[in-house]
Every structure is written in structure tokens, then in C-alpha cells.
Amino acid sequence: MKLFYFLIAFLASASSIAFAYDPSPLQDFCVAINDTKTGVFVNGKFCKDPKLANAEDFFLQGLGPGNTSNPLGSKVTAASVNEILGLNTLGISLARIDFAPKGLNPPHTHPRGTEILVVVEGTLYVGFVTSNQNNNTLITKVLNKGDVFVFPIGLIHFQLNVGYSDAVAIAGLSSQNPGVITIANAVFGSKPPISLEVLTKAFQVEENVIDYLQKQFWYNNN
């Protein structure tokens, strides 16, 4: 009997972990609302009364183009639940990535969503790195106009414009709010900074190298 209850508890735990991001909605939609007095709390955002929903709740005018005049030469323009309130609980979002020639969307992760990317214009060198148990294997591909590539949830990935003209890509993400962690910004630009002792040991370099990196301006293109 104890084994039975253990198995039930284990399966329940596994199930909760498996569905730890964007569970399927239990209603047609749940338009996010900032006024907590007239809403119902569901899945991270308060919901507007469905009877009060209108077309503007599901609409975003003009996705980009983004300004690529920055150190990275790229700009990500999101269409998530923060921009389209009607996405709340629907488990999906979109982003447009604009690239200047040789522009880079630097190594980053989406902790809550898988990304599927299609190249609209230009040529991109893209890739992701597998997890430790898969030996941190780098998987890359050169994409041309119309090509599609998938970046699995949580894995570090990047996109680089290897062409000599501007490039544009559209990314779909399996979360209303997938989040983004830019690796360099998080490691070397955290506030307060990660201690030199931690980073010098982690990267096996001298303190002056870490000190130099922490003093850089880490631009956020999102």
C-alpha cells in the first residue's frame, strides 16, 4: 500500500513538473487587466470580464521594424502578453528580430518557451547549445529567406546576420511570456555583481579579466 501511495505521489509530482509552463486554458480566452478590483486572477495576470473583451484586446499595430543602431546591430520587438493582453493564458507569443549587416542577437535563453524562427529577409547563422548531459554540443545552421529553425526551450541560442544587407526574422514562442536571459548580461552585468571569487573560479581566469568584463556596458536588445 505504501508503494501505491508513493507511485501516486511521484506521478503527481512528475505531472506538475511536466506542465510547469503555460498550462492549457480552461476558457476561450482571458484578457489581461491591470485593475485588480474588476478582474479574476488566472495564470499570472488578472482577467477582464469576457463580456467586456473587444478587438483591441487581441490586436497590436505595427510589429517593428526595430532600431538596429546599437552595439549589437539587432533589435527584438516582442508581441507577448505585455503587448497583446488577449494572449493571457493562451500559451503563445511572437517576436520580430531586425538585424543590421553583421548584427547579432547574442546568446540567450527563453526559460519558459520553445522558439520557432522563420527568416523573412537575409541570411542568418543560427545555433543552440545542448545541455550538460548532451555534452554541450553546438548545433548550427545557415538559414536563408523562408527557412525555419527550432530552438528548444531553455537552451542557449543565438542568431547572427552573415549577409551584407539587413535581415529580418519572425519567431513564434510557446509561451505568452517566454522570458529572456541574455547570458553575458546576466553573468557579467548583474546588479549587484556576482563576486569575483565565484566568476574567476567558474571561468578559470584572472580577476582582472572578470573585472574588465563587469565594467563593460552590456546592451540589452530586447
N, C-alpha and C positions, 0 to 999 in steps of 0.2 A: 504493500500500500504506500509506503514511504517513497518507493521508486516511482510509483504512479504520480504522486504529487510533485516529485522532483521534475519529472518529464513535463508535466503541465506547466510548472513554473518556468522551466527552461524554454519551452516553446513560446510562452507568452512573452518572455524577455527577448527572445530572438525576433519575434514578430514586431515588437515595439522598436527594436533597433532597425529592422529592415524598412520600416515605414517612418523613420525618424525625420524625413524631409517631405514637405508638401503632400500630406495625405489627400486622397480623393475627396472632393467636396461632397457635402450631403444636401446641397441645394443647387439650383440653377446657377446662381452667382451670389456674391457677397461684396457689394461695392464698399470700398473702404471709406470711412468717415472719421473726421477729426473731432467732432462733437460727441463726446462720450455720453452725454445726457440723453441723446436720442438714438443711440446705437446699441448693438449687441456685440460682445467680444467674441470673435471667432478667428483662430489661426493667425494671431499676430496683429490684426487690425480690427477696429470696431466696424460694424457693418451698418450701412444705411438701410432703412426700411425698404424692401424690394419694390414696394408700391411707389416709392419716390425716385426710383432709378430712371435715368434718361440717357440719351445718346452720348452726351458729353462725358459720362462716366466711363465709356468704352472707347474713347477717341483721343488721339494725340496728333496734333497738327504739325507736320514737317519734322521728320526724323533726320536731323543733320541738314547740310554737311557740317562736320566738326572742324574746328580751327586747329590745324596741324602745325602752327607756328610756335613750337615749343621744343625743348631739348630732345624729346623722343621722336618728334616728327609724326605723331599719331594722336588721334582723339577718339575716345569711345563715347558714344551718345546712347544712353540707355532708354529703354521703354519697358520699365518694370512697374511693379505695383505703386511705386512712389510717383511715377509719371501718369499711369493709367489706373485709376482707382478701381475700375471694374475687374482688374486682374486678380484682386484679392481672392484667395482660396482656389484659383484655377490652375495653379502649378505650372505656369509658363510665362516667359518674358522674351524680350528681343533686345538686340543692341546693334547699332551701326558703328563700324570701325573705319575711320578715314586715315589714310597713310599718305604722307608726302613721299617723294622718291627717297628710298633707303630708310623710311620711317619704321619704327619698331613698336609693337605692343609687347612690352617686356614680360619676362617670365612671371606668371601669376597663377593663382588657383581660384576656383569657384567652390567654396566649401559646401554649397547646397544645390549644385546643379551640374548636369552634363551639358556640354555645348556642342551644337552642330553648326558649322560655318560654311557659307557659300560665298565664293568670290564673285563680285559684281563687275569689277573692273581691275585690271592689272595682274601682276604675278606675285604670289606670296610664298615664302619659305616658312612652313609651319611645323610644329612638333610638340610632343609632350614626353615627359619622363615617367616611366613606370615606378611603382612603389619599391621599397627596400626588398621585399620578398621576391620581387621580379628583377633584382639586380640593378635597379635604377637604369633600365635600358632606355636609350633615346630613340624615339620613333618619329621620323620626319618625312615630309613630302613637299614637293614644289607644286603649288596649285595655280592654275590659270583660270581665266574667266569661265564661270559656270561650274567649276569643280567644287566638290563638297568634302569636308573633313570633320571627324568627330573627336572631341576631347573629353574623355571620361571624367566623371565627377571627382573633384578633389585633387586631380593630378596637375602638376606644374606644367604649363604650356605657354607658347609664345607664337607670334606672327611677325614676320619681317618682310617688308616690301623690297624685293630684289630687283625690281624693274627701275626704269629711268623716268617713269611718269607716275602720277598719282594712282593710288589703288583704293578700292572700296570693298568692304565685306559686310555681310549681314550675318549675325549669329543668333540662333534660337537657343534658349536655355530652359532646362526642365524644372524651373522654379519661378515663382512670382517675384522672388527676391534672392537670387543666387549668391549674392555677396561676392566680393573680390578681395584677395590678399596679394598685393604685389610684393614679390619676395625681397628684393633689395630694399624697398621702403620699410617693410616690416622688420627686417633684420638689422639694418643699419640706421634707419630713421625713426625708430620707435621713440615714444615720449612717455616716461623718461627713457633714456637709452639703456640697452642691455649692457651689463657690466663688461669691461674689457677682459676680465678673467674668464668669463663664460665664452666670449667670442674668440679670443686668442686660442683657447684650448679646442674649441669646436672646429676652427678653420686651420689650426696648426700654423699660425703666422705670428709675427712680432706685434707688440702692442701698437707701434707707430702705424702699421698698416690699417688696423682696425680704427685707430684714432682718426686717420686720414679719411677713411670711408664714412665714419659717423659725422664728419664735419661737412660732407657734401650736401648739396641741395637735391633731395630726392623728389623729382617731379611726379605728380600723380595725374595720369592722362584720363582717369575715369570721372 
